[in-house]
Structure formats: C-alpha cells, structure tokens
C-alpha cells in the first residue's frame, strides 16, 4: 500500500520514470551496504528489541513523510533521504525478523512457519496495491502515509506481546568488523551451509527478472496488451501464494534437500515453458507453476539454513540472504540487454536453463545439500 503511494508521490513530483528508478536505488543501495552489519547486530542484541527499534524508526519516517506531504513542504531531496532511511532501517530489521521465526516456533514446525510468513508477504503484494489505489483516490497520498504510520502501532503492540525463553548470549568484546569476519569464516567452514546460501542468492539473479519481462511478453509475444499484463502478474502472484500455503499446510520432516533442488528444477522448467509458449492458457498455467515451484524452493532453502546454522551466527548468515535485493536488479539488467539483442523468449529460456543446470550441478558437486534432511 505504502509502496504504491510512494511511487505515485515521486511521479507526481517529477513526472519522470528515471526518478522512480533513482528512488528505488536509494532504497536498495543501503541494503547492500548495511545488511551484513545488521546481521552482526542481530547476533549481538535481543532481536525483539532490535525489531521494536527498527519498526519505531519506520513509523516515524512514515509520519514525517505524511506531515511533509500534507503541509506541502515535501521536496524531492526529502523523498530521497527518506528512501535512504528506509533502506537502512530494512537492513537491520530483516535479519532480526527472520532470526525471530526460529525462536518463536518449534523446529518441527519451522518449514510451515517460514512458508506461512512467505504466504502473508505474497498476499500483501496482491491486495496491498489495490488498497493503496483506493486510498490515493479517496484520502490522497498524505492520507495513505498517515494510515501507514498508524499501522505500525499494531506491529509494536504485537512485538510487545511476544515472550521468549531466556537466551544466554555470549559477551561481545570484539568489534562489529571482527564479528562480521568471524561470520564469513564460519560460513566458509560449513560446506553444506555455504552451498545453501549460494543457492539462495545466485538462482534469483537468473530467475526473478522474468517479472520485469512480463510486460514484453504481454505486448510482443502473447499480444494481449496492458489488461493481459495484469492477468499474467496476477497468475504469478496466485501461484506464489498457493505454493506458500501448500508448504505451510504439510509437514516436511525429511528429504528437504531433495525437495529444495526439485523446486529449483521446477522453477527453471516452468519458466522455460512460459518463455517458449505462444498460447495464453499455457502461459497462465506456466506462471502459476513458476510461483508454486519458486516458493517450494525458496521456503525449503530458508528452512534448511535456519535449521542448521548455529544460533550464535544465525543473524549474520541470514543477513546474507537479503543481498539478493541488490543482485536481482543485476539479473534484470542482463535480461534487458539479452531481450534487446536476442528477444525475450530466447533470453528468458537461457536464464531458466541456468537454474536447472545449477540444481543439477549442486547435486553433483555438493551432494551434502541434496542429502541434508
């Protein structure tokens, strides 16, 4: 909801699509810089308290933005600074949030909990933009920002209600940089865990850019126009939501390594079907299959990482997963240049084939990832 209002505000102020990209860069660049530090902090302090702090900062930023817009004082440089502030906040919030899941839920239910968490995120991507559009039309952009600021009160109340077993944390006498290097060394010394982290990051560079290329397929391949683009996007979201809910509904206690790699292969094969299809009904089914298999792969991968990482390093290792926020735009750039040179079907087919090859290579080169339970 807020993202729609934020993008609308930027376009109102500038009338430029370039500034939309600049604002997105201001939001994503701090994540690349501060996320690993956020993971160190998440291992050094109580994670619930850290989340309480980050969510309070997020509420104040939303309130500041609402006041600036409603008073007419808002300027572009202020929007850019708030975007940077949000990026820094997310860098510290996300490692703490992901680390909290394994503290809240018994290990046997961890896969279901992570999948349910993913399902809520996919659901908000479906209904959030619709609510944001209604709010912009009814109460204006400022009203949407005020509502966003108020919504953080529920978040803070929920955090205040949480109770955790007392955890003994080691005293941290070393500096942040030393702890960061220690986390890298730990990851390097765990071959299976290192493979899991690589499989969490690299495939997304080649897999996720299809979202951006949907506009090209709607216009030039399937020839269904803007309305059809909405249909393609909706099917992808529905598939992702269905995949998350499916994983959340069934107990997964064994062969999770194989399930993760099967999900990655399914992601690549479904993407190949979509990229080579010229029939709308087949493309819609392929997009749903993409959403389902992608969520199976990502949820199982996240579960395995949270299960097998030592508690002492959990925040630092999970923080590496959020580097994909900066890596996906790299894949989008590759897809853009490839589409301009070879066309969208060939480019996306080639990138999808890399996903399948990566899963097969992981099976051969790192059999520990396949055998992990």
Residue pairs with C-beta under 8 A, 6 or more apart in sequence:
1 128
1 129
1 131
1 132
1 135
1 144
1 147
1 148
2 62
2 132
2 144
2 145
2 148
3 128
3 129
3 132
4 128
4 129
4 132
4 133
4 136
4 144
5 132
5 135
5 136
5 141
5 144
5 145
5 148
6 23
6 65
6 79
6 83
7 20
7 23
8 136
8 141
9 69
9 74
9 79
9 141
10 19
10 20
10 23
10 76
10 79
11 17
11 19
11 20
12 141
13 19
13 74
13 75
13 76
13 79
14 76
19 76
22 80
23 79
23 80
23 83
24 83
26 80
26 83
26 84
26 87
27 83
27 84
27 86
27 87
27 90
28 87
28 325
28 326
28 329
29 84
29 87
29 326
30 84
30 87
30 88
30 90
30 91
31 87
31 90
31 91
31 322
31 323
31 325
31 326
32 323
32 325
32 326
33 91
34 87
34 88
34 91
34 92
35 91
35 94
35 95
35 319
35 320
35 322
35 323
35 325
36 180
36 183
36 316
36 319
36 320
36 323
37 91
37 92
37 176
37 180
38 91
38 92
38 93
38 94
38 95
38 96
38 315
38 319
39 95
39 180
39 183
39 315
39 316
39 317
39 318
39 319
39 320
40 176
40 179
40 180
40 183
40 315
40 316
40 319
41 50
41 92
41 95
41 96
41 176
41 315
42 50
42 92
42 95
42 96
42 99
42 314
42 315
42 316
42 318
42 319
43 179
43 183
43 312
43 313
43 314
43 315
43 316
44 169
44 172
44 179
46 169
47 96
47 99
47 100
47 103
47 315
48 96
48 100
48 159
48 162
48 164
50 92
50 93
50 96
51 93
51 96
51 97
51 100
51 159
52 156
52 159
52 160
53 92
54 89
54 90
54 92
54 93
54 96
55 93
55 152
55 155
55 156
55 159
56 152
56 156
57 85
57 89
58 86
58 89
58 93
58 152
59 149
59 152
59 153
59 155
59 156
61 82
61 85
61 86
61 89
62 145
62 148
62 149
62 152
63 145
63 146
63 149
64 82
65 74
65 79
65 82
65 145
66 142
66 145
66 146
66 148
66 149
68 74
68 78
69 141
69 142
69 145
70 142
70 146
90 322
91 322
94 319
94 322
95 315
95 316
95 318
95 319
95 322
96 315
98 302
98 306
98 318
98 321
99 314
99 315
99 318
101 110
101 113
101 114
101 117
101 306
102 110
102 306
102 307
102 314
103 164
103 165
103 167
104 113
104 162
104 164
105 113
107 307
108 251
108 253
110 303
110 306
110 307
111 247
111 251
111 252
111 256
111 299
111 300
111 303
112 247
112 248
112 249
112 250
112 251
112 252
113 248
114 299
114 302
114 303
114 306
115 244
115 245
115 246
115 247
115 248
115 295
115 299
116 244
116 245
116 248
118 240
118 244
118 247
118 295
118 298
118 299
119 241
119 244
119 245
119 248
122 237
122 240
122 241
122 244
122 295
123 241
125 237
126 234
126 237
126 238
126 241
132 144
135 143
135 144
135 147
136 144
139 147
167 311
170 312
172 179
174 182
179 316
180 316
182 313
183 313
183 316
183 317
186 310
186 313
186 316
186 317
187 193
187 194
187 197
187 313
187 317
187 320
188 194
190 308
191 366
191 368
192 308
192 366
192 368
192 369
192 372
193 305
193 308
193 309
193 317
195 362
195 366
195 368
195 369
196 301
196 304
196 305
196 308
196 369
196 372
197 305
197 317
197 320
197 321
199 260
199 264
199 301
199 358
199 362
199 369
200 298
200 301
200 302
200 305
200 320
200 321
200 324
201 320
201 321
201 323
201 324
201 327
202 327
202 358
203 264
203 267
203 297
203 354
203 355
203 358
204 324
204 327
204 328
204 331
205 324
205 327
205 328
205 330
205 331
205 334
206 331
206 351
206 352
206 354
206 355
206 358
207 267
207 268
207 271
207 294
207 331
207 351
207 352
207 355
208 328
208 331
208 332
209 328
209 331
209 332
209 334
209 335
209 348
209 351
210 271
210 274
210 275
210 290
210 335
210 348
210 351
210 352
211 233
211 236
212 332
212 335
212 336
213 335
213 339
213 344
213 347
213 348
214 229
214 232
214 233
214 236
215 229
216 339
216 344
217 232
217 274
217 283
217 344
218 224
218 225
218 226
218 228
218 229
218 232
219 225
219 229
220 344
221 278
221 344
221 345
222 228
222 232
222 278
222 280
222 283
224 231
224 232
224 280
228 280
231 284
232 283
232 284
232 287
235 284
235 287
235 288
235 291
236 287
236 288
236 290
236 291
237 291
238 288
238 291
239 287
239 288
239 289
239 290
239 291
239 292
239 294
239 295
240 291
240 292
240 294
240 295
241 291
242 288
242 291
242 292
243 291
243 292
243 293
243 294
243 295
243 296
243 299
244 295
244 299
246 292
246 295
246 296
247 295
247 296
247 299
247 300
252 259
252 300
252 303
253 373
254 373
255 373
256 300
256 303
256 304
256 372
256 373
257 304
257 369
257 370
257 371
257 372
257 373
258 370
259 296
259 300
260 296
260 297
260 300
260 301
260 304
260 369
261 297
261 359
261 362
261 363
261 369
261 370
262 296
263 293
263 294
263 295
263 296
263 297
263 298
263 300
264 293
264 297
264 355
264 356
264 358
264 359
265 293
265 355
265 356
265 359
265 360
266 289
266 292
266 293
266 296
266 297
267 290
267 293
267 294
267 297
267 352
267 355
268 352
268 353
268 354
268 355
268 356
268 359
269 352
269 356
270 286
270 287
270 289
270 290
270 293
271 286
271 290
271 348
271 349
271 351
271 352
271 355
272 349
272 352
272 353
272 356
273 282
273 286
273 289
274 283
274 286
274 287
274 290
274 348
275 344
275 345
275 346
275 348
275 349
275 352
276 345
276 349
277 283
277 286
302 321
304 372
305 317
305 318
305 321
306 314
306 318
308 372
309 317
309 318
331 351
334 351
335 347
335 348
335 351
338 346
338 347
338 350
338 351
339 347
341 347
342 350
362 369
362 370
363 369
363 370
